[in-house]
């Protein structure tokens, strides 16, 4: 699986790059660095500042995974509704869950971190049904 990291923070991009490389993902590129010839990402990791970049249109087949870096609930909802996003993760996501998310979205599924959804619903005044 090829992964392109395109975040507003170069420090966060490098940290996620190192994290993925240390956990067995060896075909990872940080935006702004020269990818290998013919590099086409399966997944693009973005945040709220980069989700609108033309990078998404350059790789229309790639799945987009939005990392929530403290987005206001209203802005997050608007982003989810107006962009082709297949996954949403919080910054506190651990490696086993990240692996599941990457696998799910490359298989054509939508992935949203349940804890993030619950927090989002509570922040917007909506609340999930008990037991959900």
C-alpha positions as CSV (number, residue, x, y, z in Angstrom):
1,X,0.0,0.0,0.0
2,X,1.4,3.4,-0.9
3,X,0.6,6.3,1.4
4,X,1.1,10.0,0.8
5,X,1.1,12.3,3.9
6,X,0.0,15.9,3.2
7,X,-0.5,17.7,6.4
8,X,-0.3,21.4,7.2
9,X,2.5,20.8,9.8
10,X,5.7,19.5,8.4
11,X,6.6,18.3,11.9
12,X,3.4,16.2,12.2
13,X,4.0,14.9,8.6
14,X,7.5,13.7,9.5
15,X,6.3,12.2,12.8
16,X,3.5,10.2,11.1
17,X,6.0,9.2,8.4
18,X,8.4,7.8,11.0
19,X,5.6,6.1,12.9
20,X,4.3,4.4,9.7
21,X,7.8,3.4,8.6
22,X,8.6,1.9,12.1
23,X,5.4,-0.1,11.8
24,X,6.0,-1.9,8.6
25,X,4.7,0.6,6.0
26,X,7.6,1.1,3.6
27,X,6.1,2.9,0.7
28,X,5.3,6.2,2.4
29,X,6.0,9.7,1.0
30,X,5.6,13.1,2.7
31,X,4.2,15.8,0.4
32,X,6.8,18.2,-0.8
33,X,9.5,15.5,-1.1
34,X,10.3,13.8,-4.4
35,X,8.4,10.5,-4.7
36,X,9.8,7.6,-6.8
37,X,8.9,7.6,-10.5
38,X,5.4,6.3,-11.0
39,X,4.4,6.8,-7.4
40,X,0.6,6.7,-7.1
41,X,-0.8,6.7,-3.6
42,X,-3.6,4.4,-2.5
43,X,-4.2,6.6,0.6
44,X,-3.6,10.3,1.2
45,X,-3.5,11.4,4.8
46,X,-4.7,15.0,5.1
47,X,-5.8,17.5,7.8
48,X,-8.2,20.4,7.6
49,X,-5.6,22.7,6.1
50,X,-4.7,20.4,3.2
51,X,-7.9,18.7,2.3
52,X,-8.7,21.4,-0.4
53,X,-5.3,21.1,-2.1
54,X,-5.2,20.2,-5.7
55,X,-3.2,17.1,-4.7
56,X,-6.5,15.3,-4.3
57,X,-7.4,16.0,-7.9
58,X,-4.0,14.7,-9.0
59,X,-4.8,11.3,-7.5
60,X,-8.5,10.8,-8.0
61,X,-8.3,7.1,-7.2
62,X,-6.6,7.6,-3.9
63,X,-8.6,7.2,-0.7
64,X,-8.5,10.2,1.6
65,X,-8.1,9.8,5.4
66,X,-8.7,13.0,7.3
67,X,-6.8,13.4,10.6
68,X,-8.7,15.5,13.1
69,X,-6.2,17.9,14.7
70,X,-8.7,19.8,16.8
71,X,-11.2,20.8,14.1
72,X,-14.3,22.7,15.4
73,X,-17.4,20.4,15.1
74,X,-19.2,22.6,12.6
75,X,-16.1,22.9,10.3
76,X,-15.5,19.1,10.6
77,X,-19.1,18.4,9.5
78,X,-18.9,20.8,6.6
79,X,-15.6,19.2,5.5
80,X,-17.0,15.7,5.7
81,X,-20.0,16.8,3.6
82,X,-18.1,18.7,1.0
83,X,-15.0,16.6,0.2
84,X,-14.4,13.0,-0.9
85,X,-13.2,11.7,2.5
86,X,-13.3,7.9,3.1
87,X,-11.9,8.0,6.7
88,X,-11.7,10.1,9.8
89,X,-9.2,9.6,12.6
90,X,-8.3,11.4,15.8
91,X,-4.6,12.2,16.5
92,X,-4.8,9.8,19.5
93,X,-5.4,6.8,17.3
94,X,-3.1,3.8,18.1
95,X,-1.4,1.7,15.5
96,X,-3.8,-1.3,15.5
97,X,-6.7,1.0,14.8
98,X,-4.8,2.9,12.2
99,X,-4.0,-0.4,10.4
100,X,-7.7,-1.3,10.4
101,X,-8.6,2.1,9.1
102,X,-6.1,2.0,6.3
103,X,-7.2,-1.6,5.3
104,X,-10.9,-0.7,5.4
105,X,-10.7,2.4,3.2
106,X,-8.5,0.7,0.6
107,X,-11.1,-2.0,0.4
108,X,-13.8,0.6,-0.3
109,X,-15.2,1.0,3.2
110,X,-15.8,4.2,5.1
111,X,-13.9,4.5,8.4
112,X,-14.8,6.9,11.2
113,X,-13.3,6.6,14.7
114,X,-16.3,5.9,17.0
115,X,-15.0,8.0,19.9
116,X,-14.5,10.9,17.5
117,X,-18.1,10.6,16.3
118,X,-19.5,10.5,19.8
119,X,-17.5,13.6,20.8
120,X,-18.6,15.3,17.6
121,X,-22.3,14.5,18.3
122,X,-22.0,15.8,21.9
123,X,-20.2,19.0,20.8
124,X,-23.0,19.8,18.3
125,X,-25.8,19.2,20.8
126,X,-26.8,15.8,19.4
127,X,-26.2,12.7,21.4
128,X,-26.0,9.1,20.3
129,X,-28.6,6.7,21.5
130,X,-27.6,4.8,24.7
131,X,-25.5,1.8,24.0
132,X,-24.3,3.0,20.6
